[in-house]
Amino acid sequence: MKTLSSIIAIGMLAFIFTANSFAADTEHRLEALAHAEEAVKHGEMGHANELLMHAEDSLKHARDAMQEDGDAHMKKAIVELEEAIKHAKMDHADVATQHARKAMKHLRESGVRKMH
């Protein structure tokens, strides 16, 4: 009986730690997507500075998600966000928007949908 209780307790702890890790990973992925979406919105309006701000925030969260449990699509999203940032710094909102849009595609393919 004591062994059964120990097994159940260990199983519950494993579930709790796994669920917390999954939640943190999902949070970074969702934040990365949300900021990428905002970057695209501002880029479509020609606002390179606002695009830059959101692309940098998206990149931070994408890198955090990559460290926790990244895949090939997350890696590609990071590359696209870096390109978006580079072009936004040159005030090329149109090109930066294209890269941010590609980053959104890869974030979604990485398993990210919407926050709500």
Backbone as ProteinMPNN parsed JSONL, in Angstrom:
{"seq_chain_A": "MKTLSSIIAIGMLAFIFTANSFAADTEHRLEALAHAEEAVKHGEMGHANELLMHAEDSLKHARDAMQEDGDAHMKKAIVELEEAIKHAKMDHADVATQHARKAMKHLRESGVRKMH", "coords_chain_A": {"N_chain_A": [[0.827, -1.183, 0.0], [1.959, 1.185, 0.78], [3.828, 1.505, -1.236], [2.184, 1.87, -3.472], [1.002, 4.334, -2.835], [3.274, 5.937, -2.916], [3.963, 5.734, -5.625], [1.749, 6.944, -6.833], [1.999, 9.536, -5.771], [4.462, 10.335, -6.883], [3.795, 10.252, -9.586], [1.855, 12.283, -9.683], [3.411, 14.535, -9.02], [5.182, 14.552, -11.188], [3.386, 15.117, -13.261], [2.513, 17.695, -12.512], [4.902, 19.215, -12.686], [5.479, 18.896, -15.404], [3.215, 20.061, -16.584], [3.492, 22.73, -15.748], [5.85, 23.445, -17.086], [5.0, 23.16, -19.745], [3.027, 25.139, -19.826], [4.532, 27.496, -19.467], [6.111, 27.424, -21.768], [4.134, 27.571, -23.739], [3.133, 30.098, -23.166], [5.288, 31.801, -23.911], [5.367, 31.247, -26.645], [2.829, 32.128, -27.47], [2.986, 34.861, -26.815], [5.064, 35.608, -28.512], [3.806, 35.272, -31.002], [1.675, 37.107, -30.746], [3.023, 39.581, -30.584], [4.326, 39.539, -33.048], [2.135, 39.696, -34.753], [1.236, 42.283, -34.12], [3.448, 43.7, -35.01], [3.243, 43.296, -37.779], [0.792, 44.592, -38.28], [1.455, 47.29, -37.679], [3.522, 47.629, -39.492], [2.167, 47.445, -41.928], [0.949, 49.874, -41.897], [3.035, 51.478, -42.327], [4.633, 52.138, -40.182], [7.575, 51.975, -39.119], [9.096, 52.188, -36.725], [7.36, 51.317, -34.641], [6.853, 48.774, -35.574], [9.42, 47.723, -35.312], [9.72, 47.74, -32.482], [7.751, 45.836, -31.672], [8.601, 43.599, -33.116], [11.069, 43.111, -31.921], [10.223, 42.447, -29.319], [8.743, 40.166, -29.935], [10.779, 38.53, -30.922], [12.323, 38.139, -28.598], [10.57, 36.567, -27.024], [10.243, 34.405, -28.754], [12.823, 33.354, -28.813], [13.037, 32.566, -26.131], [11.056, 30.581, -26.09], [12.208, 28.829, -27.899], [14.445, 27.929, -26.492], [13.204, 26.464, -24.513], [11.661, 24.479, -25.797], [12.102, 24.189, -28.7], [11.48, 24.041, -32.284], [11.994, 23.316, -35.802], [10.415, 25.196, -37.151], [10.151, 27.249, -35.279], [12.766, 28.061, -35.158], [13.063, 29.069, -37.765], [11.233, 31.16, -37.62], [12.543, 32.843, -35.844], [14.758, 33.611, -37.397], [13.426, 35.049, -39.421], [12.295, 37.106, -37.889], [14.605, 38.395, -37.016], [15.479, 39.411, -39.466], [13.329, 41.112, -40.026], [13.672, 42.998, -38.006], [16.176, 44.035, -38.705], [15.567, 45.33, -41.16], [13.574, 47.091, -40.328], [15.032, 48.811, -38.731], [16.385, 50.139, -40.701], [14.411, 51.657, -41.644], [12.737, 50.479, -43.49], [9.854, 49.707, -43.787], [8.097, 48.215, -45.4], [9.542, 45.94, -46.367], [10.355, 44.875, -43.935], [7.875, 44.218, -42.89], [7.105, 42.106, -44.546], [8.91, 40.134, -43.718], [8.166, 39.891, -41.022], [5.605, 38.901, -41.359], [6.173, 36.398, -42.49], [7.444, 35.311, -40.29], [5.275, 35.106, -38.534], [3.829, 33.091, -39.847], [5.568, 30.895, -39.531], [5.608, 30.761, -36.738], [2.978, 30.007, -36.228], [2.999, 27.512, -37.505], [4.656, 26.25, -35.819], [3.087, 25.464, -33.835], [1.655, 27.372, -32.533], [-1.291, 29.134, -31.966], [-3.747, 31.224, -31.334], [-4.054, 33.742, -28.774], [-6.536, 33.926, -27.561]], "CA_chain_A": [[0.0, 0.0, 0.0], [2.866, 2.323, 0.837], [4.422, 1.621, -2.563], [1.163, 2.442, -4.348], [0.903, 5.756, -2.489], [4.487, 6.59, -3.421], [3.857, 5.796, -7.087], [0.739, 7.968, -7.147], [2.581, 10.844, -5.438], [5.484, 10.631, -7.893], [3.068, 10.545, -10.825], [1.23, 13.607, -9.57], [4.477, 15.537, -9.095], [5.652, 14.598, -12.579], [2.357, 15.819, -14.035], [2.529, 19.116, -12.14], [6.092, 19.855, -13.259], [5.323, 18.896, -16.859], [2.18, 21.041, -16.926], [4.066, 24.066, -15.569], [6.795, 23.664, -18.181], [4.199, 23.345, -20.958], [2.35, 26.435, -19.738], [5.525, 28.549, -19.701], [6.466, 27.351, -23.182], [2.999, 28.071, -24.499], [3.053, 31.542, -22.944], [6.287, 32.453, -24.765], [4.945, 31.098, -28.043], [1.681, 33.013, -27.692], [3.472, 36.244, -26.793], [5.82, 35.82, -29.753], [2.835, 35.444, -32.082], [0.924, 38.353, -30.54], [3.878, 40.715, -30.954], [4.546, 39.477, -34.5], [0.908, 40.222, -35.369], [1.264, 43.74, -33.951], [4.496, 44.205, -35.903], [2.678, 43.317, -39.131], [-0.22, 45.662, -38.335], [2.131, 48.586, -37.757], [4.265, 47.672, -40.747], [1.224, 47.728, -43.009], [0.65, 51.306, -41.827], [4.279, 52.193, -42.587], [5.232, 52.55, -38.904], [8.762, 51.137, -38.921], [9.535, 52.192, -35.318], [6.473, 50.449, -33.864], [7.137, 47.425, -36.051], [10.679, 47.345, -34.674], [9.474, 47.461, -31.065], [7.025, 44.571, -31.531], [9.442, 42.518, -33.64], [12.063, 42.814, -30.882], [9.526, 41.721, -28.25], [8.422, 38.846, -30.474], [12.034, 37.781, -30.984], [12.684, 37.74, -27.231], [9.722, 35.443, -26.621], [10.54, 33.268, -29.634], [14.08, 32.76, -28.323], [12.725, 31.869, -24.878], [10.331, 29.361, -26.461], [13.169, 27.947, -28.567], [15.269, 27.313, -25.45], [12.41, 25.513, -23.74], [11.266, 23.329, -26.614], [11.969, 24.723, -30.05], [11.49, 23.153, -33.433], [12.513, 23.959, -37.014], [9.608, 26.376, -37.478], [10.503, 28.321, -34.345], [14.077, 28.538, -35.599], [12.828, 29.898, -38.957], [10.56, 32.381, -37.16], [13.587, 33.691, -35.267], [15.515, 34.177, -38.524], [12.577, 36.061, -40.063], [12.184, 38.254, -36.98], [15.881, 39.12, -37.085], [15.453, 40.164, -40.727], [12.35, 42.195, -39.86], [14.316, 44.005, -37.16], [17.227, 44.675, -39.502], [14.953, 46.236, -42.135], [12.863, 48.157, -39.603], [16.058, 49.775, -38.314], [16.718, 50.924, -41.893], [13.161, 52.34, -41.986], [12.127, 49.771, -44.62], [8.674, 49.077, -43.185], [7.493, 47.246, -46.316], [10.331, 44.702, -46.353], [10.276, 44.355, -42.566], [6.539, 43.622, -42.741], [7.13, 40.8, -45.221], [9.623, 39.193, -42.841], [7.331, 39.668, -39.835], [4.5, 38.038, -41.793], [6.745, 35.045, -42.602], [7.667, 34.849, -38.913], [3.958, 34.688, -38.029], [3.52, 31.798, -40.475], [6.375, 29.864, -38.87], [5.143, 30.629, -35.354], [1.75, 29.192, -36.267], [3.379, 26.14, -37.859], [5.35, 25.713, -34.659], [2.081, 25.017, -32.876], [1.022, 28.52, -31.89], [-2.527, 29.59, -32.618], [-4.131, 32.561, -30.87], [-4.11, 33.841, -27.318], [-7.91, 33.778, -27.068]], "C_chain_A": [[0.876, 1.254, 0.0], [3.511, 2.569, -0.531], [3.445, 2.265, -3.532], [1.006, 3.94, -4.084], [2.103, 6.532, -3.018], [4.431, 6.753, -4.934], [2.865, 6.873, -7.504], [1.304, 9.363, -6.885], [3.621, 11.259, -6.474], [4.824, 10.99, -9.221], [2.44, 11.923, -10.81], [2.272, 14.716, -9.666], [5.002, 15.67, -10.521], [4.664, 15.356, -13.452], [2.398, 17.317, -13.77], [3.722, 19.823, -12.774], [6.015, 19.914, -14.778], [4.314, 19.946, -17.287], [2.714, 22.458, -16.788], [5.039, 24.402, -16.69], [6.054, 23.927, -19.481], [3.537, 24.712, -20.964], [3.327, 27.574, -20.011], [5.914, 28.593, -21.17], [5.356, 27.935, -24.037], [2.884, 29.579, -24.355], [4.047, 32.285, -23.834], [5.879, 32.38, -26.235], [3.791, 32.041, -28.363], [2.098, 34.479, -27.717], [4.261, 36.559, -28.058], [4.869, 36.065, -30.917], [2.09, 36.765, -31.948], [1.753, 39.569, -30.955], [4.187, 40.71, -32.452], [3.327, 40.026, -35.238], [0.859, 41.744, -35.274], [2.318, 44.37, -34.863], [3.963, 44.316, -37.327], [1.659, 44.446, -39.268], [0.435, 47.033, -38.49], [2.926, 48.717, -39.054], [3.379, 47.994, -41.929], [0.823, 49.2, -43.036], [1.901, 52.149, -42.077], [5.001, 52.669, -41.344], [6.427, 51.653, -38.568], [9.194, 51.075, -37.455], [8.679, 51.282, -34.447], [6.652, 48.991, -34.273], [8.391, 46.906, -35.361], [10.462, 46.938, -33.219], [8.792, 46.095, -30.888], [7.842, 43.387, -32.054], [10.504, 42.128, -32.611], [11.424, 42.054, -29.722], [9.191, 40.3, -28.698], [9.665, 37.963, -30.492], [12.456, 37.295, -29.6], [11.873, 36.52, -26.796], [9.981, 34.209, -27.484], [11.827, 32.577, -29.19], [13.855, 32.004, -27.016], [12.001, 30.557, -25.164], [11.274, 28.352, -27.104], [14.033, 27.227, -27.546], [14.496, 26.235, -24.702], [12.055, 24.275, -24.553], [11.042, 23.792, -28.051], [11.948, 23.644, -31.112], [11.998, 23.936, -34.636], [11.726, 25.212, -37.368], [9.915, 27.539, -36.54], [11.849, 28.92, -34.746], [13.929, 29.454, -36.817], [12.132, 31.204, -38.589], [11.584, 33.358, -36.592], [14.401, 34.366, -36.367], [14.713, 35.289, -39.198], [12.417, 37.298, -39.186], [13.469, 39.075, -36.971], [15.962, 39.96, -38.359], [14.48, 41.34, -40.636], [12.96, 43.334, -39.051], [15.372, 44.769, -37.95], [16.626, 45.703, -40.465], [14.175, 47.366, -41.46], [13.845, 49.225, -39.139], [16.507, 50.656, -39.48], [15.509, 51.707, -42.399], [12.518, 51.766, -43.25], [10.918, 48.994, -44.102], [8.081, 47.999, -44.083], [8.225, 45.909, -46.294], [10.269, 44.059, -44.967], [8.939, 43.663, -42.328], [6.487, 42.246, -43.389], [7.81, 39.755, -44.343], [8.814, 38.892, -41.58], [6.164, 38.745, -40.173], [4.979, 36.585, -41.938], [6.999, 34.46, -41.208], [6.361, 34.366, -38.297], [3.59, 33.31, -38.563], [4.283, 30.674, -39.765], [5.978, 29.681, -37.407], [3.882, 29.776, -35.298], [2.074, 27.736, -36.579], [4.147, 25.462, -36.731], [4.369, 25.269, -33.573], [1.369, 26.14, -32.175], [-0.218, 28.902, -32.668], [-2.806, 31.02, -32.197], [-4.162, 32.561, -29.355], [-5.516, 33.601, -26.799], [-8.706, 32.889, -27.961]], "O_chain_A": [[0.584, 2.24, -0.677], [3.713, 3.716, -0.928], [3.835, 3.117, -4.331], [0.888, 4.724, -5.026], [1.96, 7.652, -3.509], [4.812, 7.798, -5.462], [3.128, 7.632, -8.438], [1.108, 10.272, -7.692], [3.65, 12.416, -6.894], [5.249, 11.926, -9.898], [2.486, 12.647, -11.805], [2.038, 15.73, -10.324], [5.238, 16.779, -11.0], [5.07, 16.155, -14.297], [2.325, 18.117, -14.703], [3.573, 20.908, -13.337], [6.451, 20.899, -15.375], [4.545, 20.655, -18.266], [2.42, 23.309, -17.628], [5.047, 25.528, -17.188], [6.434, 24.818, -20.241], [3.492, 25.374, -22.0], [2.983, 28.522, -20.717], [6.035, 29.671, -21.753], [5.616, 28.709, -24.959], [2.569, 30.269, -25.324], [3.691, 33.29, -24.449], [6.033, 33.351, -26.975], [3.782, 32.68, -29.415], [1.617, 35.251, -28.547], [4.141, 37.652, -28.613], [5.096, 36.962, -31.728], [1.896, 37.468, -32.94], [1.239, 40.481, -31.603], [4.299, 41.775, -33.059], [3.469, 40.737, -36.233], [0.486, 42.417, -36.235], [2.102, 45.447, -35.419], [4.204, 45.314, -38.006], [1.664, 45.173, -40.261], [0.022, 47.837, -39.325], [2.992, 49.797, -39.641], [3.78, 48.728, -42.832], [0.407, 49.716, -44.074], [1.844, 53.378, -42.045], [5.891, 53.514, -41.433], [6.292, 50.685, -37.819], [9.616, 50.018, -36.986], [9.207, 50.553, -33.607], [6.61, 48.089, -33.437], [8.415, 45.773, -34.881], [10.966, 45.905, -32.779], [9.209, 45.295, -30.05], [7.777, 42.293, -31.493], [10.804, 40.945, -32.447], [12.023, 41.115, -29.198], [9.338, 39.348, -27.931], [9.608, 36.79, -30.122], [12.899, 36.156, -29.453], [12.426, 35.557, -26.265], [9.939, 33.085, -26.984], [11.906, 31.348, -29.193], [14.416, 30.926, -26.815], [12.3, 29.535, -24.546], [11.146, 27.149, -26.876], [14.327, 26.043, -27.709], [15.062, 25.216, -24.305], [12.138, 23.152, -24.054], [9.915, 23.783, -28.547], [12.34, 22.5, -30.88], [12.391, 25.095, -34.502], [12.305, 26.192, -37.836], [9.935, 28.692, -36.971], [12.044, 30.133, -34.682], [14.588, 30.491, -36.899], [12.413, 32.244, -39.184], [11.5, 34.562, -36.834], [14.699, 35.557, -36.28], [15.257, 36.348, -39.51], [12.404, 38.42, -39.694], [13.427, 40.305, -36.923], [16.455, 41.087, -38.333], [14.778, 42.434, -41.115], [12.778, 44.504, -39.385], [15.452, 45.996, -37.875], [17.128, 46.822, -40.569], [14.129, 48.481, -41.979], [13.524, 50.413, -39.153], [16.956, 51.784, -39.274], [15.569, 52.343, -43.451], [11.838, 52.479, -43.987], [10.959, 47.769, -43.994], [7.61, 46.975, -43.587], [7.59, 44.857, -46.212], [10.145, 42.84, -44.848], [8.877, 42.641, -41.643], [5.888, 41.322, -42.838], [7.338, 38.623, -44.238], [8.785, 37.749, -41.123], [5.779, 37.904, -39.361], [4.271, 35.655, -41.553], [6.796, 33.268, -40.978], [6.334, 33.339, -37.618], [3.097, 32.461, -37.82], [3.711, 29.634, -39.44], [6.008, 28.563, -36.894], [3.739, 28.924, -34.421], [1.491, 26.827, -35.986], [4.267, 24.237, -36.701], [4.773, 24.764, -32.526], [0.547, 25.888, -31.294], [-0.19, 28.983, -33.896], [-2.144, 31.94, -32.676], [-4.281, 31.51, -28.725], [-5.671, 33.109, -25.681], [-9.886, 32.65, -27.703]]}, "name": "protein", "num_of_chains": 1, "seq": "MKTLSSIIAIGMLAFIFTANSFAADTEHRLEALAHAEEAVKHGEMGHANELLMHAEDSLKHARDAMQEDGDAHMKKAIVELEEAIKHAKMDHADVATQHARKAMKHLRESGVRKMH"}
